[in-house]
Amino acid sequence: MSSGGNMDDVRPSSYCTVLDGKSQAKHLCYTHRRNGLFHICLTDAADVWSTEYAEDTMNEFRQKFALKSTEDFIHKLRSACVSGNASVVIHDTRAELQVSSRSGDLSVSLSRLQGPQATEELKELLFRMADSLTQLDSKVRPPSLSPVKNHQRNHTGGHLQSTLKVSSIRSVHASTYSKTESYLTNRGKGLLLY
């Protein structure tokens, strides 16, 4: 990313979980870009809180919290989630996202979205996450099996060799998928999907 922190260079979406400072309830914190605006959002799967920054207000935000770029904010947020140094405080109509780091603390105020707007945001979140998982899945899948040529088969074991090759590849795929799923589960709070 350029040092100017142009929002066009920000990764599409990032996700992490944060705990409510009082109730210890989990919330999903996520960022994304839409229509030239950088959004920071929070949900408990029932309610949604959001704030957005245009390029000029994001520059002010970065200066206020001594951030080099928008990507720097995402990195700090993710690191704080992984280390347990991010929390949220829910108020009547807003939520306060608090992020602590060695370079200082920052706080972001998010407004509660109402009815249809919250429903639409949750729907878009669901599909963004599905797209991210599809992209991740396509990166970890082994290449497709090429057909076994006839001359490699013999009369007694050709079909068995083909079946064993397919079984072996399926086993490798299942193992790779299982390891990736385990890795993502263990990463838990600091998950970033591209």
Phi and psi in degrees as GROMACS dihedral restraints (atoms count N, CA, C in turn):
[ dihedral_restraints ]
;  ai    aj    ak    al  type     phi  dphi    fc
    3     4     5     6     1   -70.6    20    10
    4     5     6     7     1   155.6    20    10
    6     7     8     9     1   -65.6    20    10
    7     8     9    10     1   -21.2    20    10
    9    10    11    12     1   -70.4    20    10
   10    11    12    13     1   -19.5    20    10
   12    13    14    15     1    73.1    20    10
   13    14    15    16     1    34.7    20    10
   15    16    17    18     1   -54.8    20    10
   16    17    18    19     1   130.4    20    10
   18    19    20    21     1   -66.4    20    10
   19    20    21    22     1   -19.5    20    10
   21    22    23    24     1   -65.4    20    10
   22    23    24    25     1   -20.4    20    10
   24    25    26    27     1   -89.3    20    10
   25    26    27    28     1    -3.3    20    10
   27    28    29    30     1   -72.6    20    10
   28    29    30    31     1   138.5    20    10
   30    31    32    33     1   -55.5    20    10
   31    32    33    34     1   150.3    20    10
   33    34    35    36     1   -57.2    20    10
   34    35    36    37     1   -49.0    20    10
   36    37    38    39     1  -151.8    20    10
   37    38    39    40     1   148.2    20    10
   39    40    41    42     1  -135.7    20    10
   40    41    42    43     1   152.5    20    10
   42    43    44    45     1  -137.9    20    10
   43    44    45    46     1   141.4    20    10
   45    46    47    48     1  -157.8    20    10
   46    47    48    49     1   162.0    20    10
   48    49    50    51     1  -104.9    20    10
   49    50    51    52     1   143.0    20    10
   51    52    53    54     1  -130.3    20    10
   52    53    54    55     1   154.9    20    10
   54    55    56    57     1  -102.3    20    10
   55    56    57    58     1   145.6    20    10
   57    58    59    60     1   -67.7    20    10
   58    59    60    61     1   128.6    20    10
   60    61    62    63     1   -60.2    20    10
   61    62    63    64     1   -26.5    20    10
   63    64    65    66     1   -96.9    20    10
   64    65    66    67     1   -57.1    20    10
   66    67    68    69     1   -86.8    20    10
   67    68    69    70     1   -13.7    20    10
   69    70    71    72     1    65.4    20    10
   70    71    72    73     1    15.2    20    10
   72    73    74    75     1   -70.2    20    10
   73    74    75    76     1   142.6    20    10
   75    76    77    78     1   -79.8    20    10
   76    77    78    79     1   144.1    20    10
   78    79    80    81     1  -133.0    20    10
   79    80    81    82     1   147.4    20    10
   81    82    83    84     1   -94.0    20    10
   82    83    84    85     1   121.8    20    10
   84    85    86    87     1  -104.3    20    10
   85    86    87    88     1   133.4    20    10
   87    88    89    90     1  -147.0    20    10
   88    89    90    91     1   155.1    20    10
   90    91    92    93     1  -126.2    20    10
   91    92    93    94     1   150.3    20    10
   93    94    95    96     1  -163.4    20    10
   94    95    96    97     1   166.1    20    10
   96    97    98    99     1  -111.2    20    10
   97    98    99   100     1   141.0    20    10
   99   100   101   102     1  -152.2    20    10
  100   101   102   103     1   131.2    20    10
  102   103   104   105     1    52.2    20    10
  103   104   105   106     1    40.9    20    10
  105   106   107   108     1    77.9    20    10
  106   107   108   109     1     5.0    20    10
  108   109   110   111     1  -111.5    20    10
  109   110   111   112     1   144.6    20    10
  111   112   113   114     1   -96.0    20    10
  112   113   114   115     1   122.4    20    10
  114   115   116   117     1  -108.0    20    10
  115   116   117   118     1   136.2    20    10
  117   118   119   120     1  -115.7    20    10
  118   119   120   121     1   123.6    20    10
  120   121   122   123     1  -131.2    20    10
  121   122   123   124     1   162.2    20    10
  123   124   125   126     1  -146.2    20    10
  124   125   126   127     1   138.2    20    10
  126   127   128   129     1  -147.2    20    10
  127   128   129   130     1   150.9    20    10
  129   130   131   132     1  -110.8    20    10
  130   131   132   133     1    18.6    20    10
  132   133   134   135     1    77.7    20    10
  133   134   135   136     1    -5.2    20    10
  135   136   137   138     1  -115.0    20    10
  136   137   138   139     1   -49.6    20    10
  138   139   140   141     1  -110.7    20    10
  139   140   141   142     1   157.6    20    10
  141   142   143   144     1  -131.7    20    10
  142   143   144   145     1   135.4    20    10
  144   145   146   147     1  -120.9    20    10
  145   146   147   148     1   145.5    20    10
  147   148   149   150     1  -151.7    20    10
  148   149   150   151     1   152.1    20    10
  150   151   152   153     1  -142.7    20    10
  151   152   153   154     1   155.3    20    10
  153   154   155   156     1  -136.0    20    10
  154   155   156   157     1   151.6    20    10
  156   157   158   159     1  -129.7    20    10
  157   158   159   160     1   129.1    20    10
  159   160   161   162     1   -81.5    20    10
  160   161   162   163     1   171.6    20    10
  162   163   164   165     1   -55.0    20    10
  163   164   165   166     1   -45.8    20    10
  165   166   167   168     1   -68.3    20    10
  166   167   168   169     1   -41.1    20    10
  168   169   170   171     1   -72.0    20    10
  169   170   171   172     1   -29.5    20    10
  171   172   173   174     1   -68.9    20    10
  172   173   174   175     1   -35.9    20    10
  174   175   176   177     1   -62.0    20    10
  175   176   177   178     1   -42.5    20    10
  177   178   179   180     1   -63.1    20    10
  178   179   180   181     1   -42.8    20    10
  180   181   182   183     1   -60.2    20    10
  181   182   183   184     1   -45.9    20    10
  183   184   185   186     1   -62.7    20    10
  184   185   186   187     1   -42.4    20    10
  186   187   188   189     1   -65.9    20    10
  187   188   189   190     1   -42.8    20    10
  189   190   191   192     1   -59.1    20    10
  190   191   192   193     1   -39.6    20    10
  192   193   194   195     1  -105.3    20    10
  193   194   195   196     1    14.9    20    10
  195   196   197   198     1    54.5    20    10
  196   197   198   199     1    46.5    20    10
  198   199   200   201     1   -98.4    20    10
  199   200   201   202     1   138.8    20    10
  201   202   203   204     1   -73.7    20    10
  202   203   204   205     1   -31.2    20    10
  204   205   206   207     1  -161.2    20    10
  205   206   207   208     1   171.4    20    10
  207   208   209   210     1   -63.9    20    10
  208   209   210   211     1   -38.6    20    10
  210   211   212   213     1   -60.6    20    10
  211   212   213   214     1   -34.9    20    10
  213   214   215   216     1   -62.7    20    10
  214   215   216   217     1   -40.3    20    10
  216   217   218   219     1   -62.5    20    10
  217   218   219   220     1   -46.8    20    10
  219   220   221   222     1   -59.7    20    10
  220   221   222   223     1   -42.7    20    10
  222   223   224   225     1   -62.4    20    10
  223   224   225   226     1   -44.8    20    10
  225   226   227   228     1   -63.8    20    10
  226   227   228   229     1   -41.2    20    10
  228   229   230   231     1   -62.1    20    10
  229   230   231   232     1   -48.2    20    10
  231   232   233   234     1   -62.9    20    10
  232   233   234   235     1   -44.5    20    10
  234   235   236   237     1   -61.9    20    10
  235   236   237   238     1   -41.0    20    10
  237   238   239   240     1   -65.4    20    10
  238   239   240   241     1   -37.7    20    10
  240   241   242   243     1   -63.5    20    10
  241   242   243   244     1   -45.4    20    10
  243   244   245   246     1   -63.5    20    10
  244   245   246   247     1   -40.6    20    10
  246   247   248   249     1   -87.0    20    10
  247   248   249   250     1    -3.0    20    10
  249   250   251   252     1    80.6    20    10
  250   251   252   253     1    17.5    20    10
  252   253   254   255     1  -100.6    20    10
  253   254   255   256     1    20.0    20    10
  255   256   257   258     1  -123.1    20    10
  256   257   258   259     1   140.9    20    10
  258   259   260   261     1  -149.5    20    10
  259   260   261   262     1   170.1    20    10
  261   262   263   264     1  -133.8    20    10
  262   263   264   265     1   145.9    20    10
  264   265   266   267     1  -121.8    20    10
  265   266   267   268     1   122.2    20    10
  267   268   269   270     1   -94.5    20    10
  268   269   270   271     1   129.0    20    10
  270   271   272   273     1  -112.9    20    10
  271   272   273   274     1  -174.6    20    10
  273   274   275   276     1   -55.9    20    10
  274   275   276   277     1   -58.1    20    10
  276   277   278   279     1  -116.6    20    10
  277   278   279   280     1     6.5    20    10
  279   280   281   282     1  -146.6    20    10
  280   281   282   283     1   168.4    20    10
  282   283   284   285     1  -131.0    20    10
  283   284   285   286     1   147.4    20    10
  285   286   287   288     1  -114.9    20    10
  286   287   288   289     1   114.5    20    10
  288   289   290   291     1   -91.9    20    10
  289   290   291   292     1   122.0    20    10
  291   292   293   294     1  -115.8    20    10
  292   293   294   295     1   126.9    20    10
  294   295   296   297     1  -124.4    20    10
  295   296   297   298     1   123.4    20    10
  297   298   299   300     1  -106.7    20    10
  298   299   300   301     1   141.8    20    10
  300   301   302   303     1  -151.3    20    10
  301   302   303   304     1   170.7    20    10
  303   304   305   306     1   -60.2    20    10
  304   305   306   307     1   -32.2    20    10
  306   307   308   309     1   -86.0    20    10
  307   308   309   310     1     3.0    20    10
  309   310   311   312     1   129.3    20    10
  310   311   312   313     1   168.2    20    10
  312   313   314   315     1   -97.2    20    10
  313   314   315   316     1   149.8    20    10
  315   316   317   318     1  -137.9    20    10
  316   317   318   319     1   153.8    20    10
  318   319   320   321     1  -134.6    20    10
  319   320   321   322     1   135.1    20    10
  321   322   323   324     1  -123.4    20    10
  322   323   324   325     1   128.6    20    10
  324   325   326   327     1   -95.6    20    10
  325   326   327   328     1   129.7    20    10
  327   328   329   330     1  -120.9    20    10
  328   329   330   331     1   140.8    20    10
  330   331   332   333     1   -94.3    20    10
  331   332   333   334     1   142.8    20    10
  333   334   335   336     1   -71.5    20    10
  334   335   336   337     1   130.9    20    10
  336   337   338   339     1   -83.1    20    10
  337   338   339   340     1   147.1    20    10
  339   340   341   342     1  -100.6    20    10
  340   341   342   343     1   146.2    20    10
  342   343   344   345     1    26.1    20    10
  343   344   345   346     1  -108.8    20    10
  345   346   347   348     1   -59.6    20    10
  346   347   348   349     1   -34.3    20    10
  348   349   350   351     1   -65.0    20    10
  349   350   351   352     1   -42.5    20    10
  351   352   353   354     1   -66.1    20    10
  352   353   354   355     1   -41.7    20    10
  354   355   356   357     1   -61.1    20    10
  355   356   357   358     1   -44.5    20    10
  357   358   359   360     1   -63.7    20    10
  358   359   360   361     1   -41.5    20    10
  360   361   362   363     1   -63.1    20    10
  361   362   363   364     1   -43.1    20    10
  363   364   365   366     1   -64.3    20    10
  364   365   366   367     1   -38.4    20    10
  366   367   368   369     1   -63.7    20    10
  367   368   369   370     1   -46.7    20    10
  369   370   371   372     1   -63.2    20    10
  370   371   372   373     1   -39.5    20    10
  372   373   374   375     1   -59.5    20    10
  373   374   375   376     1   -46.9    20    10
  375   376   377   378     1   -57.6    20    10
  376   377   378   379     1   -45.9    20    10
  378   379   380   381     1   -72.5    20    10
  379   380   381   382     1   -34.9    20    10
  381   382   383   384     1   -62.0    20    10
  382   383   384   385     1   -43.3    20    10
  384   385   386   387     1   -65.8    20    10
  385   386   387   388     1   -40.3    20    10
  387   388   389   390     1   -62.1    20    10
  388   389   390   391     1   -42.8    20    10
  390   391   392   393     1   -62.2    20    10
  391   392   393   394     1   -42.1    20    10
  393   394   395   396     1   -63.4    20    10
  394   395   396   397     1   -42.4    20    10
  396   397   398   399     1   -67.0    20    10
  397   398   399   400     1   -36.9    20    10
  399   400   401   402     1   -63.2    20    10
  400   401   402   403     1   -43.3    20    10
  402   403   404   405     1   -64.0    20    10
  403   404   405   406     1   -42.8    20    10
  405   406   407   408     1   -63.4    20    10
  406   407   408   409     1   -44.1    20    10
  408   409   410   411     1   -61.2    20    10
  409   410   411   412     1   -40.2    20    10
  411   412   413   414     1   -68.7    20    10
  412   413   414   415     1   -24.5    20    10
  414   415   416   417     1   -76.6    20    10
  415   416   417   418     1   -30.3    20    10
  417   418   419   420     1   -97.5    20    10
  418   419   420   421     1   -10.2    20    10
  420   421   422   423     1   -71.4    20    10
  421   422   423   424     1   140.1    20    10
  423   424   425   426     1   -70.5    20    10
  424   425   426   427     1   158.7    20    10
  426   427   428   429     1   -59.2    20    10
  427   428   429   430     1   152.7    20    10
  429   430   431   432     1   -66.2    20    10
  430   431   432   433     1   151.9    20    10
  432   433   434   435     1   -72.7    20    10
  433   434   435   436     1   128.9    20    10
  435   436   437   438     1   -84.5    20    10
  436   437   438   439     1   148.0    20    10
  438   439   440   441     1   -61.1    20    10
  439   440   441   442     1   144.6    20    10
  441   442   443   444     1   -78.3    20    10
  442   443   444   445     1   129.1    20    10
  444   445   446   447     1   -73.2    20    10
  445   446   447   448     1   147.7    20    10
  447   448   449   450     1   -58.2    20    10
  448   449   450   451     1   -38.0    20    10
  450   451   452   453     1   -69.9    20    10
  451   452   453   454     1   -14.4    20    10
  453   454   455   456     1   -81.6    20    10
  454   455   456   457     1   -15.8    20    10
  456   457   458   459     1   -90.3    20    10
  457   458   459   460     1   144.1    20    10
  459   460   461   462     1  -114.4    20    10
  460   461   462   463     1   172.3    20    10
  462   463   464   465     1   -65.0    20    10
  463   464   465   466     1   -31.6    20    10
  465   466   467   468     1   -94.3    20    10
  466   467   468   469     1   -29.0    20    10
  468   469   470   471     1  -131.3    20    10
  469   470   471   472     1     5.4    20    10
  471   472   473   474     1   -58.7    20    10
  472   473   474   475     1   -48.0    20    10
  474   475   476   477     1   -65.7    20    10
  475   476   477   478     1   -39.2    20    10
  477   478   479   480     1   -64.0    20    10
  478   479   480   481     1   -41.5    20    10
  480   481   482   483     1   -61.9    20    10
  481   482   483   484     1   -42.9    20    10
  483   484   485   486     1   -62.1    20    10
  484   485   486   487     1   -44.6    20    10
  486   487   488   489     1   -63.3    20    10
  487   488   489   490     1   -41.5    20    10
  489   490   491   492     1   -64.9    20    10
  490   491   492   493     1   -39.8    20    10
  492   493   494   495     1   -63.6    20    10
  493   494   495   496     1   -45.2    20    10
  495   496   497   498     1   -62.8    20    10
  496   497   498   499     1   -45.0    20    10
  498   499   500   501     1   -61.3    20    10
  499   500   501   502     1   -40.9    20    10
  501   502   503   504     1   -63.3    20    10
  502   503   504   505     1   -44.2    20    10
  504   505   506   507     1   -66.5    20    10
  505   506   507   508     1   -41.6    20    10
  507   508   509   510     1   -61.2    20    10
  508   509   510   511     1   -38.7    20    10
  510   511   512   513     1   -64.8    20    10
  511   512   513   514     1   -43.1    20    10
  513   514   515   516     1   -63.1    20    10
  514   515   516   517     1   -43.3    20    10
  516   517   518   519     1   -60.8    20    10
  517   518   519   520     1   -47.1    20    10
  519   520   521   522     1   -61.9    20    10
  520   521   522   523     1   -40.0    20    10
  522   523   524   525     1   -66.5    20    10
  523   524   525   526     1   -44.8    20    10
  525   526   527   528     1   -62.1    20    10
  526   527   528   529     1   -45.2    20    10
  528   529   530   531     1   -62.9    20    10
  529   530   531   532     1   -42.4    20    10
  531   532   533   534     1   -63.5    20    10
  532   533   534   535     1   -43.1    20    10
  534   535   536   537     1   -65.2    20    10
  535   536   537   538     1   -41.0    20    10
  537   538   539   540     1   -64.7    20    10
  538   539   540   541     1   -44.5    20    10
  540   541   542   543     1   -61.3    20    10
  541   542   543   544     1   -41.8    20    10
  543   544   545   546     1   -64.7    20    10
  544   545   546   547     1   -42.1    20    10
  546   547   548   549     1   -60.8    20    10
  547   548   549   550     1   -46.3    20    10
  549   550   551   552     1   -65.2    20    10
  550   551   552   553     1   -39.0    20    10
  552   553   554   555     1   -64.8    20    10
  553   554   555   556     1   -43.7    20    10
  555   556   557   558     1   -70.1    20    10
  556   557   558   559     1   -30.0    20    10
  558   559   560   561     1   -68.5    20    10
  559   560   561   562     1   -31.2    20    10
  561   562   563   564     1    50.2    20    10
  562   563   564   565     1  -101.7    20    10
  564   565   566   567     1   -69.5    20    10
  565   566   567   568     1   -23.7    20    10
  567   568   569   570     1  -102.0    20    10
  568   569   570   571     1    27.5    20    10
  570   571   572   573     1   -68.6    20    10
  571   572   573   574     1   128.1    20    10
  573   574   575   576     1  -126.5    20    10
  574   575   576   577     1   119.9    20    10
  576   577   578   579     1  -109.5    20    10
  577   578   579   580     1   142.4    20    10
